[in-house]
Amino acid sequence: MRDIKEVNEEAFKHLIGIPPRYWSRSRFTVRAQYDTLVNNMCEAFNSVLVKTQTKPIISTLEDIRVYIMKRWAKNISKVQSFKGSVCPRIHDRLKKESSLTRHWIPR
């Protein structure tokens, strides 16, 4: 906080007005809050864009736009062709978990 105060007095005053549990890394929980880690999503996205990183910024942005539009179109076509009430991966997992219940012993 001393470093922040030296750099920007207004930012320091703003943070002092907010409880530390909302912004201080020391107050964050160590447990993951989501099934998907954000870092993995970023790494996957970056791996797709390796070729575009050497291009000028406008070309890079255009490649990103085209990639995202293609991905959305592919996902939309998958969803439109889907007929079930439960997603396929969830359905497979549910079948697997329900088959394991046959080994359960009520107590």
Rosetta constraint file for C-alpha pairs under 8 A:
AtomPair CA 1 CA 5 HARMONIC 6.07 0.50
AtomPair CA 1 CA 12 HARMONIC 6.93 0.50
AtomPair CA 2 CA 6 HARMONIC 6.25 0.50
AtomPair CA 3 CA 7 HARMONIC 6.30 0.50
AtomPair CA 4 CA 8 HARMONIC 5.84 0.50
AtomPair CA 4 CA 9 HARMONIC 7.29 0.50
AtomPair CA 4 CA 11 HARMONIC 7.08 0.50
AtomPair CA 4 CA 12 HARMONIC 5.88 0.50
AtomPair CA 5 CA 9 HARMONIC 4.85 0.50
AtomPair CA 5 CA 10 HARMONIC 7.93 0.50
AtomPair CA 5 CA 11 HARMONIC 7.31 0.50
AtomPair CA 5 CA 12 HARMONIC 5.08 0.50
AtomPair CA 8 CA 12 HARMONIC 6.41 0.50
AtomPair CA 9 CA 13 HARMONIC 6.30 0.50
AtomPair CA 10 CA 14 HARMONIC 6.14 0.50
AtomPair CA 11 CA 15 HARMONIC 6.18 0.50
AtomPair CA 12 CA 16 HARMONIC 6.17 0.50
AtomPair CA 13 CA 17 HARMONIC 6.48 0.50
AtomPair CA 14 CA 18 HARMONIC 6.93 0.50
AtomPair CA 15 CA 19 HARMONIC 7.84 0.50
AtomPair CA 15 CA 20 HARMONIC 7.84 0.50
AtomPair CA 15 CA 23 HARMONIC 7.89 0.50
AtomPair CA 16 CA 20 HARMONIC 7.97 0.50
AtomPair CA 18 CA 22 HARMONIC 7.20 0.50
AtomPair CA 18 CA 23 HARMONIC 7.84 0.50
AtomPair CA 19 CA 23 HARMONIC 7.56 0.50
AtomPair CA 20 CA 24 HARMONIC 5.06 0.50
AtomPair CA 20 CA 27 HARMONIC 6.80 0.50
AtomPair CA 21 CA 27 HARMONIC 5.04 0.50
AtomPair CA 21 CA 28 HARMONIC 6.68 0.50
AtomPair CA 22 CA 27 HARMONIC 7.80 0.50
AtomPair CA 23 CA 27 HARMONIC 7.84 0.50
AtomPair CA 24 CA 28 HARMONIC 6.92 0.50
AtomPair CA 32 CA 37 HARMONIC 7.85 0.50
AtomPair CA 36 CA 40 HARMONIC 7.43 0.50
AtomPair CA 36 CA 41 HARMONIC 7.62 0.50
AtomPair CA 37 CA 41 HARMONIC 6.77 0.50
AtomPair CA 38 CA 42 HARMONIC 6.28 0.50
AtomPair CA 39 CA 43 HARMONIC 6.12 0.50
AtomPair CA 40 CA 44 HARMONIC 6.12 0.50
AtomPair CA 41 CA 45 HARMONIC 6.20 0.50
AtomPair CA 42 CA 46 HARMONIC 6.02 0.50
AtomPair CA 43 CA 47 HARMONIC 6.09 0.50
AtomPair CA 44 CA 48 HARMONIC 6.64 0.50
AtomPair CA 45 CA 49 HARMONIC 6.66 0.50
AtomPair CA 46 CA 50 HARMONIC 6.30 0.50
AtomPair CA 49 CA 53 HARMONIC 6.51 0.50
AtomPair CA 49 CA 64 HARMONIC 7.41 0.50
AtomPair CA 51 CA 55 HARMONIC 7.98 0.50
AtomPair CA 52 CA 59 HARMONIC 7.58 0.50
AtomPair CA 52 CA 60 HARMONIC 5.28 0.50
AtomPair CA 52 CA 63 HARMONIC 6.88 0.50
AtomPair CA 53 CA 60 HARMONIC 6.56 0.50
AtomPair CA 55 CA 59 HARMONIC 6.04 0.50
AtomPair CA 55 CA 60 HARMONIC 5.82 0.50
AtomPair CA 56 CA 60 HARMONIC 6.16 0.50
AtomPair CA 57 CA 61 HARMONIC 6.07 0.50
AtomPair CA 58 CA 62 HARMONIC 6.14 0.50
AtomPair CA 59 CA 63 HARMONIC 6.15 0.50
AtomPair CA 60 CA 64 HARMONIC 6.26 0.50
AtomPair CA 61 CA 65 HARMONIC 6.14 0.50
AtomPair CA 62 CA 66 HARMONIC 6.16 0.50
AtomPair CA 63 CA 67 HARMONIC 6.07 0.50
AtomPair CA 64 CA 68 HARMONIC 6.14 0.50
AtomPair CA 65 CA 69 HARMONIC 6.14 0.50
AtomPair CA 66 CA 70 HARMONIC 6.10 0.50
AtomPair CA 67 CA 71 HARMONIC 6.13 0.50
AtomPair CA 68 CA 72 HARMONIC 6.08 0.50
AtomPair CA 69 CA 73 HARMONIC 6.09 0.50
AtomPair CA 70 CA 74 HARMONIC 6.13 0.50
AtomPair CA 71 CA 75 HARMONIC 6.17 0.50
AtomPair CA 72 CA 76 HARMONIC 6.03 0.50
AtomPair CA 73 CA 77 HARMONIC 6.20 0.50
AtomPair CA 74 CA 78 HARMONIC 6.29 0.50
AtomPair CA 75 CA 79 HARMONIC 6.20 0.50
AtomPair CA 76 CA 80 HARMONIC 6.09 0.50
AtomPair CA 77 CA 81 HARMONIC 6.21 0.50
AtomPair CA 78 CA 82 HARMONIC 6.28 0.50
AtomPair CA 84 CA 88 HARMONIC 8.00 0.50
AtomPair CA 86 CA 90 HARMONIC 6.65 0.50
AtomPair CA 86 CA 91 HARMONIC 5.95 0.50
AtomPair CA 87 CA 91 HARMONIC 5.99 0.50
AtomPair CA 88 CA 92 HARMONIC 6.15 0.50
AtomPair CA 89 CA 93 HARMONIC 6.20 0.50
AtomPair CA 90 CA 94 HARMONIC 6.00 0.50
AtomPair CA 91 CA 95 HARMONIC 6.19 0.50
AtomPair CA 92 CA 96 HARMONIC 6.23 0.50
AtomPair CA 93 CA 97 HARMONIC 6.10 0.50
AtomPair CA 94 CA 98 HARMONIC 5.97 0.50
AtomPair CA 95 CA 99 HARMONIC 6.09 0.50
AtomPair CA 96 CA 100 HARMONIC 6.49 0.50
AtomPair CA 97 CA 101 HARMONIC 6.71 0.50
AtomPair CA 98 CA 102 HARMONIC 7.53 0.50
AtomPair CA 100 CA 104 HARMONIC 7.60 0.50
